[in-house]
């Protein structure tokens, strides 16, 4: 019975944590959060001091607290050092009840290293010169692109300058309808007219009579109906219709045709 009893008594001692964590071998970078893990601190429960107590040195946070029997409490601590050098994390802890500590806390040392080398900024080494990359790719093609755009713009300007002249030549007005009608009538006095020339005479007569009768927006049947009712055009209208629209019938007499052509040649 004595041997099992000794094992039971020694079991808590095997798993007992040290009173405080030893100094960490590797220095902690300044300005970075460092998780210290669980640290056993004897005595009453502690808490982190307010930030305004010593904000320029470090920031200590207590993530969790676990009772450890009568030996004290285990703390999960996170430290954010602000300046390089030696740091005692215990200086940033105080009793949780707000009363002054009855005895000094054991030291929790921590070494902090700076990111920049020591000394004023003037002693920093100059940065290595950057070798510019050789010109190529887009920088080589850019001059040719600019030249191409200039040539394209000059071509567009030249085409815009030439286009009005060509358009003016293409849209040069031909003979007026009245002059064209007179030419066809004079030709009819000398030779027979073909179908296209007769259709052109009919079209020109409609243009002329629309202007004379103020029927600019009227359709062709309305213009012909107005001509049949007009005393000035009624005498030659029947002869014109027979000549243009009845090619199978007998042609009009030469006297009637000449009278018709003379009437068409006259200016209304």
LOMI-703569 format. One line per 8 residues: number of its first residue (from 1); for each residue x, y, z of C-alpha. Coordinates in steps of 0.5 Angstrom, whole numbers, plus 2048, in hexadecimal, padded with zeros to 3 digits. Example, Ala and Ser with C-alpha at 12.3 -4.5 7.8 and 13.67 -1.06 7.14 Angstrom:
residues 2
1 = 819,7F7,810; 81B,7FE,80E
END
This chain:
residues 268
1 = 800,800,800; 806,805,801; 808,805,7FA; 802,806,7F7; 801,80C,7FC; 807,80F,7FA; 806,80F,7F3; 7FF,812,7F4
9 = 803,818,7F8; 808,819,7F3; 803,819,7ED; 801,821,7EE; 808,823,7EE; 80A,820,7E8; 805,824,7E4; 806,82A,7E8
17 = 808,830,7E4; 80E,835,7E6; 80C,83B,7EA; 80E,840,7E4; 810,83E,7DD; 817,83F,7DC; 81A,844,7D7; 819,843,7D0
25 = 81F,841,7CC; 81D,845,7C6; 81C,84C,7C6; 815,84F,7C4; 814,854,7BF; 812,85B,7C1; 80B,85D,7BF; 808,855,7BE
33 = 803,852,7C2; 807,84C,7C6; 803,846,7C9; 807,844,7CF; 802,83E,7D1; 800,83C,7D8; 804,83F,7DD; 803,83D,7E5
41 = 804,842,7E9; 803,841,7F1; 7FE,845,7F5; 7F8,848,7F4; 7F4,849,7ED; 7F7,84F,7E9; 7F5,853,7E3; 7F8,857,7DE
49 = 7F9,85F,7E0; 7F6,864,7DC; 7F9,866,7D6; 7FA,86D,7D9; 7FF,86B,7DE; 805,86A,7DA; 803,86A,7D2; 809,86C,7D0
57 = 80D,865,7D2; 808,85F,7D0; 801,85D,7D0; 7FF,857,7D4; 7F9,853,7D3; 7F6,84D,7D7; 7F2,848,7D2; 7F0,843,7D8
65 = 7F1,842,7DF; 7F1,83B,7E2; 7F2,839,7EA; 7F8,834,7EB; 7F6,832,7F2; 7F9,835,7F8; 7FF,837,7F4; 7FC,83D,7F0
73 = 7F9,83E,7E9; 7FB,83C,7E2; 7FB,842,7DD; 7FB,842,7D6; 7FE,849,7D4; 7FF,84D,7CE; 804,852,7CE; 805,858,7C8
81 = 80C,85B,7CA; 80D,862,7C8; 814,864,7C9; 81A,85F,7C8; 81E,85D,7CE; 81D,859,7D4; 816,858,7D7; 812,856,7DD
89 = 80B,853,7DC; 80A,853,7E3; 80A,85B,7E3; 804,85B,7DF; 800,857,7E4; 7FC,858,7EA; 7F7,855,7EF; 7F0,854,7EC
97 = 7ED,857,7F2; 7F0,85D,7F1; 7F4,85D,7F8; 7FB,85E,7F8; 800,858,7F8; 802,855,7FE; 808,852,7FC; 80C,854,7F5
105 = 80A,84F,7EF; 810,84B,7EC; 813,84E,7E6; 811,84B,7DF; 817,84E,7DB; 816,84F,7D4; 81B,851,7CF; 819,856,7C9
113 = 81D,858,7C3; 81C,85D,7BE; 81A,85D,7B7; 81F,862,7B5; 827,862,7B7; 829,867,7BC; 82B,86E,7BB; 828,874,7B8
121 = 824,873,7B1; 82B,877,7AE; 82F,870,7AF; 82A,86C,7AB; 82D,869,7A5; 82B,86C,79E; 826,868,79A; 829,864,794
129 = 828,867,78E; 823,865,789; 825,863,782; 820,865,77D; 81D,860,779; 81F,860,772; 81A,864,76D; 816,85F,769
137 = 80F,85D,768; 80A,862,768; 80F,868,769; 812,866,762; 80B,865,75E; 809,86C,761; 80C,870,75C; 80A,86C,756
145 = 803,86D,759; 803,874,75A; 805,875,753; 800,870,750; 7FA,874,754; 7FD,87B,751; 7FD,878,74A; 7F6,875,74B
153 = 7F4,87C,74D; 7F7,87F,747; 7F3,87A,743; 7ED,87C,746; 7EE,883,745; 7F0,882,73E; 7E9,87E,73C; 7E5,883,740
161 = 7E8,889,73C; 7E7,885,735; 7E0,882,736; 7DC,889,736; 7DF,88A,72F; 7DD,883,72C; 7D6,884,72F; 7D5,88B,72C
169 = 7D7,888,725; 7D3,882,726; 7CD,886,728; 7CE,88B,723; 7C7,88D,721; 7C4,88B,71A; 7BF,88F,715; 7B9,892,719
177 = 7B3,88E,718; 7B0,893,713; 7B6,893,70F; 7B6,88C,70F; 7AF,88C,70D; 7B0,891,707; 7B6,88C,704; 7B1,886,704
185 = 7AC,88A,701; 7B1,88D,6FB; 7B3,886,6FA; 7AC,883,6F9; 7AB,888,6F4; 7B1,885,6F0; 7B0,87E,6F1; 7AC,879,6F5
193 = 7AD,878,6FC; 7AE,871,700; 7AB,86F,706; 7B0,872,70B; 7B0,878,708; 7A8,878,708; 7A8,876,710; 7AD,87C,711
201 = 7A8,881,70E; 7A3,87F,712; 7A7,87F,718; 7A9,886,716; 7A2,889,715; 7A0,886,71C; 7A6,88A,71F; 7A4,891,71B
209 = 79D,890,71C; 79D,88F,724; 7A1,896,724; 79C,899,720; 796,896,724; 799,897,72A; 799,88F,72C; 79F,88E,72E
217 = 79D,888,733; 798,885,72F; 798,87E,72C; 799,87D,724; 791,87B,723; 78F,882,727; 794,886,722; 791,882,71C
225 = 78A,884,71F; 78B,88B,720; 78E,88B,719; 787,889,716; 783,88E,71A; 788,894,718; 786,897,711; 78D,899,710
233 = 78F,892,70F; 789,88E,70D; 78A,88F,706; 790,88C,705; 790,887,70B; 78B,882,707; 790,882,701; 796,881,706
241 = 793,87B,709; 791,878,702; 798,879,700; 79C,876,707; 797,871,709; 794,86E,703; 79A,86C,6FE; 795,866,6FB
249 = 790,86B,6F9; 791,870,6F3; 796,875,6F4; 793,87D,6F4; 793,881,6EE; 799,885,6EC; 795,88B,6EE; 793,889,6F5
257 = 79A,886,6F6; 79D,88D,6F4; 798,891,6F8; 799,88D,6FE; 7A1,88D,6FE; 7A0,895,6FD; 79C,895,703; 7A1,891,707
265 = 7A7,896,705; 7A3,89C,707; 7A5,89E,70E; 79F,89E,713
END
